[in-house]
Amino acid sequence: MKILVVEDSDRLAKYLAKGLRQVGYAVDRSADGEDGLWRAQSFEYDVIVLDLMLPKLDGMSVLRRLRESESRAHVLILTAKDDVKDRVQGLTQGADDYLVKPFDLGELLARVQALVRRRYSVKSPLLRIGDLTLDMQKREVRRGGVSIDLRPREYALLEYFALRPGELVKRSEIEAHIYDETVEPKSNVVEAAVYSLRKKIDGSGLPPLIHTRRGMGYVLCAAEP
Amino acid sequence: MISMRSQLLVRLSGGLACALLVGGMAAHLISRRVLLAQFDSAQTKAARALTALVEEDGEKLEFEYAGEPIPAFGSEEAPEYFQFWYADGRVLERSVSLGSGDLPKKGGSEGEPHFWDLSLPDGRAGRATRLEFAPRPDDDDNSLASSVIAKADPSATGMLTLVYARSREELDRTLLYLLLTLVGAAAAILILGRLVIRGVVARSTEPLARLAHGVERIGPTDLGRRFEMDESPEEIAALTRCLNNLLTRLEAAFIRERLFATAAAHELRTPLSELRTMLEVGLKEFEQNDLPSSPVSYFRDGLASTCQMENLAETLLALVRSESGILPVLRTRFDLARLVRELWDVHSTKAARELRTRLQTPDCAQVDSDRTLLSAILSNLFSNAVAYTPEGGEVSICLARVGERLRLTVTNSVAGLFGVDLDHIFEPFWRKDPARTVGMHCGLGLSLVKAYATLLGIEVRVDLCANNRFEVELVIPDVERDRADTGRELTRGNHIGD
């Protein structure tokens, strides 16, 4: 999942991005409103973490323009403004959630995850594909009851597949949602990641769950479609 | 605590009681005097009537009822008494009620009756009247009722004395009734008056009680409430007006304090978030990898966030201290020109952008002031100028003597600042750009400048000059004029030092 953090405090943005990356999100950062709006309109983000008091263009204007441009990204406002009227204004302007600084990182991650689930119309944090279960809350993956140890990026890839079970997931979509600006997408980076993931979940002679559609992308499903 | 209502009640009741006492006493004395006068008048008439019974017949004096009982003087119950004397002291006649006794004969002037109280022979309280009179000649020689009561005596033709006495118990009873009536009436008036006074006082002080009740109900959350003055008496209306004005001032102060506290808390939220997030992320990284990948960056960033909070806390503390007047001012004589040059060196080299700078100071400019506070003022002004001047802009500092004062101007290019913004420029936490991203600046610098300047008696003025140039002018008093004032001008560019 790809997150955009629009925050003018360089240190906060840096550690927030680091915390999000720790759990497998791809994170881009913007330090002002204008750049944040440009990025949000130019790339596809699952969730945008948006500060309100931003240089150049304030967060509320960014949100308004995003909604005017019919952006589908879910927006979590992260601000020092704690007045009820600010919360009401933020939510009525089109924000999906509102969190006041200082915040608990665990709570922020949970809220981001809830927004990701909402983005893909999934209510339960427990996803099942055949005998594969993915617990979004605990970030645990099991196949046939056996726990599988995945790296954050591998988990993010599997979660992205699992949120769209049976759907064709294009390589470009994986690049857009799993990799951030810190990774220079190479031609084989997606294939390598899928290969690594497939080895872990389809190994030991189990029926494969990730199916390749040559030249098109990948499908995660229990049986060969 | 003394109750105003009780005080009014006691004082008005006391006043009423005094008035009743004085009035009652006066009424009693006057009534007593009148009644006594009436009594004496009646007694005089009765005595004169008795004198009419004594007639001079030639050389003899006759008392018409001599030897005969007169009903008023002969009855056994409540008798009256009289006694006549010749001028030589011999008794001419006495009433039957006296028996062989005498009435006391007190002195008096001729023609004028004389009265006194006495104890009557039968023991009752009485009042006596003494009259000196000349017996009238008998105009009826043939009167059968007359009798010779005295033998011919030259002395019998002189002035006679009559003492007439009768009981005054009825008069005393009347006076007693009058006194009791007056006392009763006074007591009734006092009780009734007290009730009336209590009601009047309660009604008069009711608006005050209402006001007190209203004031008691006002808390910090409803300082916007105001008291009605429509039906209040003038005195209460004046008090209400004062209270409303006080509430207005209090409300403004509360709003200001609340905004100040909110802004201060607001300023702390971001560095606190930074610290918390970096600690949580670092902890997680530690748990995952045993050691964070770059621990130095955590320490460095943590230190920067802490310094930011420390700066904010110290500035807030300094502001509060200076505004509450507890900051000591230690005046010494020092060279302000040198101080300006030293501080500008520090700040100009800190600027990370391309700026054109211009510094103009005299060689020496002695001033009596607090060096520490003045340094803080200058540091804030220089730091602001460097931080808010856009790239390629100019910062100009000029120190010069104007009369007995020193004038320091700090001018810098600005973007997006308008004339209306100058009204807010000294407000705590005010910034043109609401984003809190200008380094260590937290929007308190100019507030602190203003507070310190006030302490040092320095005038501070701000202006927006042509070509978007923001100017802060300080007028510093008490300058030693006998120093050389050869100015020197330094034009520096791109952070070139002195």
Interface residues (C-beta under 8 A of the other chain):
Chain A: D8 S9 R11 L12 K14 Y15 L16 K18 G19 Q22 A31 D32 M53 L54 P55 D58 A80 K81 V100 K101 P102 F103 D104 L105 G106
Chain B: H266 R269 T270 L272 S273 E274 L275 R276 T277 M278 E280 V281 K284 E285 Q288 D301 A304 S305 D433 P434 A435 R436 T437
